[in-house]
Amino acid sequence: MVRSIAAAFAKATVTSLSFPLHNPTLLLPPLDAPSPLKSSSPSFPVLNPATGSTIAYVEDRSKDTPKSIALARNAFEVGNWRDTSGVYRSKLLNRWSMLIEENKDDLAVIMTMESGKPIQESYAEINYGISYMEFYAAEAVRPTANGGGFIVPSPFQKRDSNDAKGIAMALRQGVGVCGIITPWNFPFGMFIRKVAPAIAAGCTTVVKPSECTPLTAIAVQSLAQEAGLPEGVFEVL
């Protein structure tokens, strides 16, 4: 059984935001949320490359790297993420994908504001990323996915004939924590392209987005939390 403690997600704090969103909770805590403890971590500015103006300040979580890795390792081993069924992981990915679709307008605005790409390009990238998430949600339940495998004749021969000496069985399993680094120029597409297959395969993830475009990653993590991904499965630095 996987322990799901959504409130325990380690999430970078956006301390200020200069542009409106339909769903501000993608980046900012809800108005009725308890006031977070003041962090001792410094914040860094996120700039709009079109104007050079500061659009947000984000907490620097680089010092929390060991903590995030530990959370991911704990989710994989103690939380038994590696033993979850493909159906369960597929449902989570599909739920996450649906939430991304519902918040597409805001995500496109966030991506354009921090990366400088035209809004049409941001929408295209979101559609591209969603297609990958849907593909790997389907891959999670295939016989070749985590928990599946194959049986083949042994490569060794019997002494008295050319027949194979028995059979060999191979099982596919998640390998552990995946460290993922994503670029500034495709802050959503490359993000999903790396994270979705890892989660579908039963691995946990620690993601380091570019410091130029961290807002897209933070928003996607908010939606992962809403979709029900357990603590430590998807950490963002």
LINGIDA-V81740 format. One record per residue. N is the residue number from 1. PHI is phi in radians with two decimals (999 if undefined). PSI is psi in radians with two decimals (NA if undefined). Layout:
# LINGIDA-V81740
n=N phi=PHI psi=PSI
n=N phi=PHI psi=PSI
This chain:
# LINGIDA-V81740
n=1 phi=999 psi=2.35
n=2 phi=-1.61 psi=2.27
n=3 phi=-1.39 psi=2.16
n=4 phi=-1.93 psi=1.89
n=5 phi=-2.20 psi=1.39
n=6 phi=-1.06 psi=-0.59
n=7 phi=-1.16 psi=-0.30
n=8 phi=-1.55 psi=0.05
n=9 phi=-0.95 psi=2.31
n=10 phi=-1.47 psi=1.99
n=11 phi=-2.30 psi=2.37
n=12 phi=-1.12 psi=2.47
n=13 phi=-1.67 psi=2.21
n=14 phi=-1.54 psi=1.96
n=15 phi=-1.49 psi=-0.34
n=16 phi=-2.78 psi=2.69
n=17 phi=-2.52 psi=2.34
n=18 phi=-1.83 psi=0.06
n=19 phi=-2.33 psi=2.61
n=20 phi=-1.39 psi=2.66
n=21 phi=-2.33 psi=2.64
n=22 phi=-1.12 psi=-0.64
n=23 phi=-2.14 psi=1.45
n=24 phi=-1.06 psi=-0.36
n=25 phi=-1.22 psi=-0.13
n=26 phi=-1.07 psi=-0.57
n=27 phi=-2.12 psi=-0.49
n=28 phi=-2.01 psi=2.61
n=29 phi=-1.15 psi=2.66
n=30 phi=-1.01 psi=2.67
n=31 phi=-1.08 psi=-0.53
n=32 phi=-1.61 psi=0.12
n=33 phi=-1.31 psi=2.60
n=34 phi=-1.05 psi=2.55
n=35 phi=-1.15 psi=2.20
n=36 phi=-1.22 psi=2.70
n=37 phi=-1.14 psi=2.49
n=38 phi=-1.11 psi=2.23
n=39 phi=-1.51 psi=2.55
n=40 phi=-1.54 psi=-0.09
n=41 phi=-1.31 psi=2.47
n=42 phi=-1.25 psi=2.78
n=43 phi=-1.90 psi=2.70
n=44 phi=-2.20 psi=2.64
n=45 phi=-1.40 psi=2.57
n=46 phi=-1.92 psi=2.20
n=47 phi=-1.83 psi=2.58
n=48 phi=-1.48 psi=1.95
n=49 phi=-1.16 psi=-0.31
n=50 phi=-1.29 psi=-0.53
n=51 phi=-2.11 psi=-0.32
n=52 phi=1.39 psi=0.03
n=53 phi=-1.45 psi=2.70
n=54 phi=-1.42 psi=2.19
n=55 phi=-1.85 psi=-0.29
n=56 phi=-2.90 psi=2.81
n=57 phi=-2.10 psi=2.34
n=58 phi=-2.19 psi=2.43
n=59 phi=-1.13 psi=2.35
n=60 phi=-1.42 psi=1.97
n=61 phi=-1.83 psi=0.30
n=62 phi=-1.05 psi=-0.59
n=63 phi=-1.25 psi=-0.25
n=64 phi=-1.56 psi=0.13
n=65 phi=-0.97 psi=-0.87
n=66 phi=-1.03 psi=-0.66
n=67 phi=-1.14 psi=-0.75
n=68 phi=-1.14 psi=-0.69
n=69 phi=-1.11 psi=-0.71
n=70 phi=-1.12 psi=-0.73
n=71 phi=-1.08 psi=-0.74
n=72 phi=-1.16 psi=-0.72
n=73 phi=-1.12 psi=-0.72
n=74 phi=-1.13 psi=-0.72
n=75 phi=-1.11 psi=-0.63
n=76 phi=-1.24 psi=-0.78
n=77 phi=-1.65 psi=-0.97
n=78 phi=-1.40 psi=-0.72
n=79 phi=-1.34 psi=-0.12
n=80 phi=1.12 psi=0.52
n=81 phi=-1.03 psi=-0.64
n=82 phi=-1.13 psi=-0.36
n=83 phi=-1.74 psi=0.05
n=84 phi=-1.21 psi=2.74
n=85 phi=-1.37 psi=2.71
n=86 phi=-1.06 psi=-0.60
n=87 phi=-1.09 psi=-0.74
n=88 phi=-1.11 psi=-0.83
n=89 phi=-1.15 psi=-0.65
n=90 phi=-1.10 psi=-0.74
n=91 phi=-1.10 psi=-0.71
n=92 phi=-1.11 psi=-0.76
n=93 phi=-1.13 psi=-0.70
n=94 phi=-1.17 psi=-0.68
n=95 phi=-1.14 psi=-0.73
n=96 phi=-1.08 psi=-0.76
n=97 phi=-1.07 psi=-0.71
n=98 phi=-1.12 psi=-0.69
n=99 phi=-1.16 psi=-0.66
n=100 phi=-1.09 psi=-0.76
n=101 phi=-1.05 psi=-0.75
n=102 phi=-1.15 psi=-0.50
n=103 phi=-1.87 psi=0.40
n=104 phi=-1.03 psi=-0.71
n=105 phi=-1.07 psi=-0.82
n=106 phi=-1.14 psi=-0.74
n=107 phi=-1.08 psi=-0.67
n=108 phi=-1.14 psi=-0.71
n=109 phi=-1.13 psi=-0.80
n=110 phi=-1.01 psi=-0.81
n=111 phi=-1.12 psi=-0.73
n=112 phi=-1.17 psi=-0.72
n=113 phi=-1.11 psi=-0.66
n=114 phi=-1.69 psi=-0.35
n=115 phi=-1.86 psi=-0.38
n=116 phi=1.52 psi=0.00
n=117 phi=-1.35 psi=2.65
n=118 phi=-0.99 psi=2.62
n=119 phi=-1.06 psi=-0.60
n=120 phi=-1.11 psi=-0.64
n=121 phi=-1.17 psi=-0.63
n=122 phi=-1.14 psi=-0.75
n=123 phi=-1.08 psi=-0.73
n=124 phi=-1.10 psi=-0.69
n=125 phi=-1.17 psi=-0.66
n=126 phi=-1.12 psi=-0.78
n=127 phi=-1.05 psi=-0.71
n=128 phi=-1.07 psi=-0.79
n=129 phi=-1.16 psi=-0.71
n=130 phi=-1.07 psi=-0.66
n=131 phi=-1.08 psi=-0.64
n=132 phi=-1.21 psi=-0.71
n=133 phi=-1.12 psi=-0.73
n=134 phi=-1.15 psi=-0.67
n=135 phi=-1.08 psi=-0.82
n=136 phi=-1.33 psi=-0.40
n=137 phi=-1.09 psi=-0.67
n=138 phi=-1.27 psi=-0.65
n=139 phi=-1.10 psi=-0.53
n=140 phi=-1.07 psi=-0.41
n=141 phi=-1.84 psi=0.10
n=142 phi=-1.34 psi=2.70
n=143 phi=-1.06 psi=-0.39
n=144 phi=-1.52 psi=0.01
n=145 phi=-1.51 psi=-3.06
n=146 phi=-0.94 psi=2.25
n=147 phi=1.68 psi=-0.33
n=148 phi=-1.63 psi=-2.86
n=149 phi=2.89 psi=-2.74
n=150 phi=-2.74 psi=2.81
n=151 phi=-2.13 psi=2.28
n=152 phi=-2.35 psi=2.76
n=153 phi=-1.08 psi=2.56
n=154 phi=-1.09 psi=2.53
n=155 phi=-1.30 psi=-0.13
n=156 phi=-1.66 psi=2.56
n=157 phi=-1.76 psi=2.69
n=158 phi=-1.22 psi=2.66
n=159 phi=-1.11 psi=-0.65
n=160 phi=-1.75 psi=0.14
n=161 phi=-2.77 psi=3.09
n=162 phi=-1.61 psi=0.14
n=163 phi=-1.26 psi=2.63
n=164 phi=-1.15 psi=2.49
n=165 phi=-1.55 psi=1.41
n=166 phi=1.46 psi=-2.86
n=167 phi=-2.25 psi=2.81
n=168 phi=-2.10 psi=2.39
n=169 phi=-2.02 psi=2.29
n=170 phi=-2.04 psi=2.31
n=171 phi=-1.94 psi=2.46
n=172 phi=-1.67 psi=2.25
n=173 phi=-2.44 psi=2.66
n=174 phi=-1.10 psi=2.52
n=175 phi=-1.63 psi=-0.35
n=176 phi=2.48 psi=-2.48
n=177 phi=-1.52 psi=2.26
n=178 phi=-1.79 psi=2.17
n=179 phi=-1.57 psi=2.17
n=180 phi=-2.20 psi=2.25
n=181 phi=-2.04 psi=2.26
n=182 phi=-2.10 psi=2.63
n=183 phi=-1.52 psi=2.91
n=184 phi=-1.32 psi=-0.51
n=185 phi=-1.44 psi=-0.29
n=186 phi=-2.34 psi=1.23
n=187 phi=-1.22 psi=-0.29
n=188 phi=-1.86 psi=-0.88
n=189 phi=-1.04 psi=-0.88
n=190 phi=-1.20 psi=-0.55
n=191 phi=-1.05 psi=-0.96
n=192 phi=-1.18 psi=-0.65
n=193 phi=-1.07 psi=-0.48
n=194 phi=-1.64 psi=-0.70
n=195 phi=-1.31 psi=-0.77
n=196 phi=-1.02 psi=-0.83
n=197 phi=-1.15 psi=-0.59
n=198 phi=-1.13 psi=-0.79
n=199 phi=-1.19 psi=-0.71
n=200 phi=-1.06 psi=-0.58
n=201 phi=-1.43 psi=-0.07
n=202 phi=1.59 psi=0.28
n=203 phi=-1.65 psi=2.81
n=204 phi=-1.83 psi=2.87
n=205 phi=-2.37 psi=2.52
n=206 phi=-2.20 psi=2.06
n=207 phi=-1.95 psi=2.32
n=208 phi=-1.98 psi=1.72
n=209 phi=-1.33 psi=2.90
n=210 phi=-1.09 psi=2.46
n=211 phi=-1.19 psi=-0.22
n=212 phi=-1.36 psi=-0.49
n=213 phi=-2.38 psi=1.04
n=214 phi=-1.44 psi=-0.31
n=215 phi=-1.17 psi=-0.67
n=216 phi=-1.04 psi=-0.77
n=217 phi=-1.12 psi=-0.72
n=218 phi=-1.13 psi=-0.71
n=219 phi=-1.13 psi=-0.73
n=220 phi=-1.13 psi=-0.64
n=221 phi=-1.17 psi=-0.63
n=222 phi=-1.03 psi=-0.72
n=223 phi=-1.25 psi=-0.57
n=224 phi=-1.11 psi=-0.71
n=225 phi=-1.10 psi=-0.77
n=226 phi=-1.13 psi=-0.58
n=227 phi=-1.25 psi=-0.30
n=228 phi=1.80 psi=0.25
n=229 phi=-1.09 psi=2.32
n=230 phi=-1.18 psi=2.81
n=231 phi=-0.92 psi=2.31
n=232 phi=1.51 psi=-0.23
n=233 phi=-1.24 psi=-0.54
n=234 phi=-2.48 psi=1.65
n=235 phi=-1.82 psi=2.43
n=236 phi=-2.11 psi=2.25
n=237 phi=-1.60 psi=NA
